[in-house]
């Protein structure tokens, strides 16, 4: 059975679906459960707020910097091979996270986790695209998206249960048995595939410079070190120069930004995912530190946003196809901003039904309105041959936005290194941070209203444009997967 010949009803088809769901589920669970565990990690490891920020950001830094390169490696050397390497790498790094004796080791292990995530995340959808028959591909992607949405929805609940039960280390240990199940299934039942036309060198220099620039800027924001910010800007300028010189062989080819809509929608992405990243980092702490929730209570409390997206994203995508992206990408961020402002009511004596739930419902409706049309607009803004590249860049932009928000918001809100240990101090800084998140969303709404002039997104957009978690980032596109890196 060759590439793109597998049918959904076949045994091989079911094994492929199981493998990709398990692999991507590891990364999804990890991205949604760690925030809930942060107060317990800080208490157990005697870590300050900066260390907790790095616990989140070390993972996002390597993932954002290497995810495009990871997709290129799979296309060149075998998608199954690179996917399996990513799963094993991710599991070993997770084991190291769970065994970490101090915050420094945990942060280093989280960075290694991000490398594994950059290998397995693009590989999961690439395996579906490369293996399934054209008649079954959309159904396979839809099932993958649906199971992924369920995994994202139960992530905070599972994380809270583990933290309150056997302890926060099991948030990471959980990945080991998942990988132990995924790897042998992949090696035995998933066919190998690669892009036989891929040639030339990878843009390793671009990947290194991009990750280094992000790392220095993040260090500057968390550690308040001006020299690191200056170094990050210089290295960032070097990254831009390298990408311009490499042109179409670059990891991020400048020519793709010739599309005005593509550029605009990525600016909107930066705004909305910066707000999401900052909100979910701080909200999990606020509910536990200030409102007195357990880890399980905080994780369960945050479920309505993801559940709403899981239930309504398909309808939102269909609406975006009919009316175009301008209204959804304007109204969605404004609703999210209103939800975050409603979180100002959440204090020491907050009632879940009266104070927390209304804010999360409004936020969830806003996220539902904007995420699917945003992803569909990214794919519709470029030629179909560049859909994979465009989607990958947008995914990386979302992760970079969350990375910078988690680094910058505590600094801008005046949070001290030990503020998360004091309900009064953290509550005051949370009340300063939420209007900042709302303001970023308003900027995104204004950008969308003034720049979105395109017709409705393509009707043939892939199912994962409409059904997915969307909290951490948009999904990668499994369609035409032009990969950056190899020279022509």
Order of alpha helices (4+ residues) and beta strands (2+ residues): alpha-alpha-alpha-alpha-alpha-alpha-alpha-alpha-alpha-alpha-alpha-alpha-alpha-alpha-alpha
